[in-house]
Amino acid sequence: MSVEKTIKAYKEEKMNCAQAILRGFQEPGQVSEEIINNARKLGGGRAEGGVCGALYSADLLAENESVKQNLHERFISLAGSEKCREIRKIGRLACSGCVELAASVLQEKSRTGK
């Protein structure tokens, strides 16, 4: 369900990649509207270190270091990089693909805890 909610936030609500991940995995009391609004500045390669905003937000929501590490490994293997500008240059995934990838891996790994 979270992946679908994320995609809807990106495509229909016109949120950026970082915001869409936060909206998709928003749970009462954990991710406020203020946090989602503040993530507006994290899209388009502006997250810390130039990391993809979708990956950056998924990393914030990851339950533990194992989930974070697996998230990064899977993301990089499919997108070609964790950096927004490099992903765009490589051209394997569009921004919407990065959003879906980060959401899918986060959802999968959150269920298994690994």
GROMACS elastic network, one bead per residue, 0.5 to 0.9 nm:
[ bonds ]
;  ai    aj funct       b0    kb
    1     4     6  0.53429   500
    1     5     6  0.62689   500
    1     6     6  0.86713   500
    1    24     6  0.83361   500
    1   107     6  0.88696   500
    2     6     6  0.60259   500
    2     7     6  0.86210   500
    2    21     6  0.86694   500
    2    23     6  0.86856   500
    2    25     6  0.55912   500
    2    26     6  0.85048   500
    2   103     6  0.73057   500
    2   104     6  0.83730   500
    2   107     6  0.70007   500
    3     6     6  0.50176   500
    3     7     6  0.62273   500
    3     8     6  0.85740   500
    3    21     6  0.84053   500
    3    24     6  0.64482   500
    3    25     6  0.81230   500
    3    99     6  0.88946   500
    3   100     6  0.67236   500
    3   101     6  0.89668   500
    3   102     6  0.89213   500
    3   103     6  0.53222   500
    3   104     6  0.59320   500
    3   106     6  0.89203   500
    3   107     6  0.71920   500
    4     7     6  0.51606   500
    4     8     6  0.61169   500
    4     9     6  0.85850   500
    4    24     6  0.74607   500
    4   100     6  0.86197   500
    4   103     6  0.88348   500
    5     8     6  0.51009   500
    5     9     6  0.61703   500
    5    10     6  0.87096   500
    5    20     6  0.82152   500
    5    21     6  0.86896   500
    5    23     6  0.73242   500
    5    25     6  0.78034   500
    6     9     6  0.51049   500
    6    10     6  0.62951   500
    6    11     6  0.86710   500
    6    17     6  0.89651   500
    6    19     6  0.87700   500
    6    20     6  0.51080   500
    6    21     6  0.54819   500
    6    22     6  0.77952   500
    6    23     6  0.62699   500
    6    25     6  0.73173   500
    6    99     6  0.75608   500
    6   100     6  0.74989   500
    6   103     6  0.69172   500
    7    10     6  0.50916   500
    7    11     6  0.59911   500
    7    12     6  0.79875   500
    7    20     6  0.70902   500
    7    21     6  0.83994   500
    7    24     6  0.76302   500
    7    96     6  0.77824   500
    7    99     6  0.72167   500
    7   100     6  0.65374   500
    7   103     6  0.85325   500
    8    11     6  0.52368   500
    8    12     6  0.52291   500
    8    13     6  0.66794   500
    8    14     6  0.85018   500
    8    20     6  0.80447   500
    8    24     6  0.82234   500
    9    12     6  0.56727   500
    9    14     6  0.63560   500
    9    15     6  0.58162   500
    9    16     6  0.84377   500
    9    19     6  0.79659   500
    9    20     6  0.50915   500
    9    21     6  0.81678   500
    9    23     6  0.66871   500
    9    24     6  0.69784   500
   10    13     6  0.59324   500
   10    14     6  0.50815   500
   10    16     6  0.61520   500
   10    17     6  0.65998   500
   10    19     6  0.79152   500
   10    20     6  0.51769   500
   10    21     6  0.83719   500
   10    96     6  0.74763   500
   10    99     6  0.78480   500
   11    14     6  0.53831   500
   11    15     6  0.74132   500
   11    20     6  0.88935   500
   11    96     6  0.80713   500
   12    15     6  0.80266   500
   13    20     6  0.85779   500
   14    20     6  0.84414   500
   15    18     6  0.79396   500
   15    19     6  0.56604   500
   15    20     6  0.55577   500
   15    23     6  0.88581   500
   15    40     6  0.77266   500
   16    19     6  0.53590   500
   16    20     6  0.60231   500
   16    21     6  0.88067   500
   16    39     6  0.82171   500
   16    40     6  0.65410   500
   16    41     6  0.89646   500
   16    42     6  0.81359   500
   16    43     6  0.56168   500
   16    44     6  0.79041   500
   16    53     6  0.80013   500
   16    54     6  0.84170   500
   17    20     6  0.52319   500
   17    21     6  0.65131   500
   17    22     6  0.89035   500
   17    39     6  0.89539   500
   17    40     6  0.87292   500
   17    42     6  0.81380   500
   17    43     6  0.58168   500
   17    44     6  0.79898   500
   17    52     6  0.79271   500
   17    53     6  0.54583   500
   17    55     6  0.85308   500
   17    57     6  0.83985   500
   17    95     6  0.71808   500
   17    96     6  0.76423   500
   17    98     6  0.79270   500
   17    99     6  0.57772   500
   18    21     6  0.55434   500
   18    22     6  0.65815   500
   18    23     6  0.88462   500
   18    36     6  0.81410   500
   18    39     6  0.59625   500
   18    40     6  0.72156   500
   18    41     6  0.86761   500
   18    42     6  0.60815   500
   18    43     6  0.57880   500
   18    47     6  0.84738   500
   18    52     6  0.79964   500
   18    55     6  0.75873   500
   18    56     6  0.68978   500
   18    57     6  0.53357   500
   18    58     6  0.80667   500
   18    99     6  0.81229   500
   19    22     6  0.51611   500
   19    23     6  0.60934   500
   19    24     6  0.85014   500
   19    35     6  0.85480   500
   19    36     6  0.52944   500
   19    37     6  0.71690   500
   19    38     6  0.83165   500
   19    39     6  0.54197   500
   19    40     6  0.63435   500
   19    42     6  0.81199   500
   19    43     6  0.79590   500
   19    53     6  0.81163   500
   19    54     6  0.78200   500
   19    57     6  0.76386   500
   20    23     6  0.50472   500
   20    24     6  0.59435   500
   20    25     6  0.85975   500
   20    36     6  0.81840   500
   20    54     6  0.75650   500
   20    57     6  0.87979   500
   20    99     6  0.74851   500
   21    24     6  0.50848   500
   21    25     6  0.62835   500
   21    26     6  0.83079   500
   21    53     6  0.86834   500
   21    54     6  0.60189   500
   21    55     6  0.84835   500
   21    57     6  0.61552   500
   21    58     6  0.63810   500
   21    61     6  0.89355   500
   21    99     6  0.69667   500
   21   100     6  0.88112   500
   21   102     6  0.77794   500
   21   103     6  0.63794   500
   22    25     6  0.54017   500
   22    26     6  0.57135   500
   22    31     6  0.69604   500
   22    35     6  0.82424   500
   22    36     6  0.61802   500
   22    39     6  0.83970   500
   22    54     6  0.86941   500
   22    57     6  0.63707   500
   22    58     6  0.75495   500
   22    60     6  0.89615   500
   22    61     6  0.78963   500
   23    27     6  0.85772   500
   23    31     6  0.79010   500
   23    33     6  0.84776   500
   23    36     6  0.67903   500
   24    27     6  0.88064   500
   24   103     6  0.78475   500
   25    31     6  0.81713   500
   25    58     6  0.88731   500
   25    61     6  0.80075   500
   25   103     6  0.83637   500
   25   107     6  0.85735   500
   26    29     6  0.85472   500
   26    30     6  0.68484   500
   26    31     6  0.53260   500
   26    32     6  0.77193   500
   27    30     6  0.55375   500
   27    31     6  0.62156   500
   27    32     6  0.85294   500
   28    31     6  0.69133   500
   28    32     6  0.77771   500
   29    32     6  0.67356   500
   31    34     6  0.81755   500
   31    35     6  0.63273   500
   31    36     6  0.72212   500
   32    35     6  0.52314   500
   32    36     6  0.64911   500
   32    37     6  0.86764   500
   33    36     6  0.50137   500
   33    37     6  0.60291   500
   33    38     6  0.84866   500
   34    37     6  0.50294   500
   34    38     6  0.60326   500
   34    39     6  0.85937   500
   35    38     6  0.50612   500
   35    39     6  0.62751   500
   36    39     6  0.51646   500
   36    40     6  0.72146   500
   37    40     6  0.56481   500
   37    41     6  0.85371   500
   38    41     6  0.64048   500
   38    42     6  0.81097   500
   39    42     6  0.52092   500
   39    43     6  0.74140   500
   39    47     6  0.88455   500
   39    53     6  0.85283   500
   39    57     6  0.83856   500
   40    43     6  0.62454   500
   41    44     6  0.84014   500
   41    46     6  0.66561   500
   41    47     6  0.75123   500
   42    45     6  0.69341   500
   42    48     6  0.78272   500
   42    51     6  0.89962   500
   42    52     6  0.83944   500
   42    53     6  0.55714   500
   42    54     6  0.88699   500
   42    56     6  0.83118   500
   42    57     6  0.87552   500
   43    46     6  0.56263   500
   43    47     6  0.65149   500
   43    52     6  0.73291   500
   43    53     6  0.50377   500
   43    54     6  0.79054   500
   43    84     6  0.88955   500
   44    47     6  0.78771   500
   44    50     6  0.85989   500
   44    52     6  0.74295   500
   44    53     6  0.70539   500
   44    84     6  0.69081   500
   44    85     6  0.82462   500
   44    95     6  0.89031   500
   45    48     6  0.83229   500
   45    49     6  0.83585   500
   45    51     6  0.60639   500
   45    52     6  0.57073   500
   45    53     6  0.65699   500
   45    83     6  0.71385   500
   45    85     6  0.63612   500
   46    49     6  0.77620   500
   46    50     6  0.55820   500
   46    51     6  0.74061   500
   46    52     6  0.80097   500
   46    53     6  0.73928   500
   46    84     6  0.84202   500
   47    50     6  0.53646   500
   47    51     6  0.55254   500
   47    52     6  0.67333   500
   47    53     6  0.56610   500
   47    56     6  0.67952   500
   47    84     6  0.88667   500
   48    51     6  0.61558   500
   48    52     6  0.89624   500
   48    53     6  0.87614   500
   48    56     6  0.79609   500
   49    83     6  0.76974   500
   50    53     6  0.83318   500
   50    82     6  0.82985   500
   50    83     6  0.53560   500
   50    84     6  0.60960   500
   50    85     6  0.74039   500
   51    54     6  0.84760   500
   51    55     6  0.70232   500
   51    56     6  0.63165   500
   51    81     6  0.88027   500
   51    82     6  0.55080   500
   51    84     6  0.55594   500
   51    85     6  0.84363   500
   52    55     6  0.53291   500
   52    56     6  0.61095   500
   52    57     6  0.87439   500
   52    81     6  0.88626   500
   52    82     6  0.59639   500
   52    83     6  0.53354   500
   52    85     6  0.81521   500
   52    87     6  0.81971   500
   52    95     6  0.87729   500
   52    98     6  0.79069   500
   53    57     6  0.61197   500
   53    58     6  0.84431   500
   53    83     6  0.89520   500
   53    84     6  0.75958   500
   53    98     6  0.89660   500
   53    99     6  0.84914   500
   54    57     6  0.53640   500
   54    58     6  0.61142   500
   54    59     6  0.85103   500
   54    95     6  0.86296   500
   54    98     6  0.65779   500
   54    99     6  0.53370   500
   54   100     6  0.86302   500
   54   101     6  0.86486   500
   54   102     6  0.60590   500
   54   103     6  0.78816   500
   55    58     6  0.50154   500
   55    59     6  0.59666   500
   55    60     6  0.86345   500
   55    71     6  0.80329   500
   55    72     6  0.76029   500
   55    75     6  0.76738   500
   55    82     6  0.73130   500
   55    98     6  0.77753   500
   55    99     6  0.78169   500
   55   101     6  0.87815   500
   55   102     6  0.56899   500
   55   103     6  0.85650   500
   56    59     6  0.51361   500
   56    60     6  0.64676   500
   56    61     6  0.89684   500
   56    82     6  0.89873   500
   57    60     6  0.50227   500
   57    61     6  0.64709   500
   57    62     6  0.87670   500
   57   102     6  0.87889   500
   58    61     6  0.51281   500
   58    62     6  0.61292   500
   58    68     6  0.82894   500
   58    71     6  0.80951   500
   58   102     6  0.63125   500
   58   103     6  0.70124   500
   58   105     6  0.88368   500
   58   106     6  0.63437   500
   59    62     6  0.51434   500
   59    63     6  0.86801   500
   59    67     6  0.84607   500
   59    68     6  0.57710   500
   59    69     6  0.89736   500
   59    71     6  0.75273   500
   59    72     6  0.81865   500
   59   102     6  0.89516   500
   59   106     6  0.83030   500
   60    63     6  0.84696   500
   60    68     6  0.86208   500
   61    64     6  0.89368   500
   61    68     6  0.88796   500
   61   106     6  0.81226   500
   62    65     6  0.76677   500
   62    66     6  0.87876   500
   62    67     6  0.59243   500
   62    68     6  0.57402   500
   62    71     6  0.83687   500
   62   106     6  0.68227   500
   62   109     6  0.83587   500
   62   110     6  0.70749   500
   63    66     6  0.82997   500
   63    67     6  0.64334   500
   63    68     6  0.76675   500
   63   109     6  0.88534   500
   63   110     6  0.67371   500
   63   113     6  0.72968   500
   64    67     6  0.54309   500
   64    68     6  0.63423   500
   64    69     6  0.87732   500
   64   113     6  0.77282   500
   64   114     6  0.81993   500
   65    69     6  0.60176   500
   65    70     6  0.85113   500
   65   114     6  0.87077   500
   66    69     6  0.51836   500
   66    70     6  0.61802   500
   66    71     6  0.84375   500
   66   109     6  0.89650   500
   66   113     6  0.76918   500
   66   114     6  0.54507   500
   67    70     6  0.51974   500
   67    71     6  0.59270   500
   67    72     6  0.86084   500
   67   106     6  0.76823   500
   67   109     6  0.58960   500
   67   110     6  0.71054   500
   67   112     6  0.88994   500
   67   113     6  0.64390   500
   67   114     6  0.51192   500
   68    71     6  0.50241   500
   68    72     6  0.62309   500
   68    73     6  0.86434   500
   68   106     6  0.85809   500
   68   109     6  0.88909   500
   68   114     6  0.87990   500
   69    72     6  0.52531   500
   69    73     6  0.61927   500
   69    74     6  0.86594   500
   70    73     6  0.50620   500
   70    74     6  0.60325   500
   70    75     6  0.82975   500
   70   105     6  0.83578   500
   70   109     6  0.78255   500
   70   114     6  0.73881   500
   71    74     6  0.54068   500
   71    75     6  0.59555   500
   71    76     6  0.85076   500
   71   102     6  0.73754   500
   71   105     6  0.60855   500
   71   106     6  0.66145   500
   71   109     6  0.76546   500
   72    75     6  0.50992   500
   72    76     6  0.59817   500
   72    77     6  0.84242   500
   72    82     6  0.73238   500
   72   102     6  0.89576   500
   73    76     6  0.53461   500
   73    77     6  0.60897   500
   73    78     6  0.87403   500
   74    77     6  0.51324   500
   74    78     6  0.63066   500
   74    79     6  0.84368   500
   74   101     6  0.87601   500
   74   102     6  0.88756   500
   74   105     6  0.74874   500
   75    78     6  0.54250   500
   75    79     6  0.57740   500
   75    80     6  0.76977   500
   75    81     6  0.74999   500
   75    82     6  0.69760   500
   75    98     6  0.80513   500
   75   101     6  0.69068   500
   75   102     6  0.67401   500
   75   105     6  0.79021   500
   76    79     6  0.51474   500
   76    82     6  0.55675   500
   76    83     6  0.89974   500
   77    80     6  0.55796   500
   77    81     6  0.74117   500
   78    81     6  0.81497   500
   78    92     6  0.76981   500
   78    93     6  0.81281   500
   78   101     6  0.83312   500
   79    82     6  0.73329   500
   79    87     6  0.61370   500
   79    90     6  0.82124   500
   79    91     6  0.82779   500
   79    92     6  0.59155   500
   79    93     6  0.58970   500
   79    97     6  0.86363   500
   79    98     6  0.71683   500
   79   101     6  0.85782   500
   80    83     6  0.88820   500
   80    86     6  0.78351   500
   80    87     6  0.62341   500
   80    90     6  0.69738   500
   80    91     6  0.87216   500
   80    92     6  0.71657   500
   80    93     6  0.86711   500
   81    84     6  0.77476   500
   81    86     6  0.62578   500
   81    87     6  0.56972   500
   81    90     6  0.84809   500
   82    86     6  0.77188   500
   82    87     6  0.71317   500
   83    86     6  0.53984   500
   83    87     6  0.61658   500
   83    88     6  0.87437   500
   84    87     6  0.51660   500
   84    88     6  0.62929   500
   84    89     6  0.86686   500
   84    95     6  0.86817   500
   85    88     6  0.51613   500
   85    89     6  0.61833   500
   85    90     6  0.86719   500
   86    90     6  0.60416   500
   86    91     6  0.84188   500
   87    90     6  0.51896   500
   87    91     6  0.60686   500
   87    92     6  0.70526   500
   87    93     6  0.69415   500
   87    94     6  0.80831   500
   87    95     6  0.87485   500
   87    98     6  0.88866   500
   88    91     6  0.50749   500
   88    92     6  0.77442   500
   88    93     6  0.73429   500
   88    94     6  0.69759   500
   88    95     6  0.80377   500
   89    92     6  0.86097   500
   90    93     6  0.81273   500
   91    94     6  0.68459   500
   92    97     6  0.88736   500
   93    96     6  0.77045   500
   93    97     6  0.52751   500
   93    98     6  0.62445   500
   94    97     6  0.51382   500
   94    98     6  0.64647   500
   94    99     6  0.88433   500
   95    98     6  0.50519   500
   95    99     6  0.63121   500
   95   100     6  0.87178   500
   96    99     6  0.50744   500
   96   100     6  0.62546   500
   96   101     6  0.85415   500
   97   100     6  0.51011   500
   97   101     6  0.59420   500
   97   102     6  0.85062   500
   98   101     6  0.50019   500
   98   102     6  0.60141   500
   98   103     6  0.84176   500
   99   102     6  0.53601   500
   99   103     6  0.61270   500
   99   104     6  0.85168   500
  100   103     6  0.51682   500
  100   104     6  0.59538   500
  100   105     6  0.85642   500
  101   104     6  0.51533   500
  101   105     6  0.61488   500
  101   106     6  0.84327   500
  102   105     6  0.53712   500
  102   106     6  0.59959   500
  102   107     6  0.84900   500
  103   106     6  0.51312   500
  103   107     6  0.60028   500
  103   108     6  0.84917   500
  104   107     6  0.52017   500
  104   108     6  0.60745   500
  104   109     6  0.85069   500
  105   108     6  0.50648   500
  105   109     6  0.59176   500
  105   110     6  0.82439   500
  106   109     6  0.52545   500
  106   110     6  0.58055   500
  106   111     6  0.85296   500
  107   110     6  0.51804   500
  107   111     6  0.63619   500
  107   112     6  0.89165   500
  108   111     6  0.54159   500
  108   112     6  0.66190   500
  108   113     6  0.85385   500
  109   112     6  0.51158   500
  109   113     6  0.55031   500
  109   114     6  0.56203   500
  110   113     6  0.50334   500
  110   114     6  0.73395   500
  111   114     6  0.82831   500
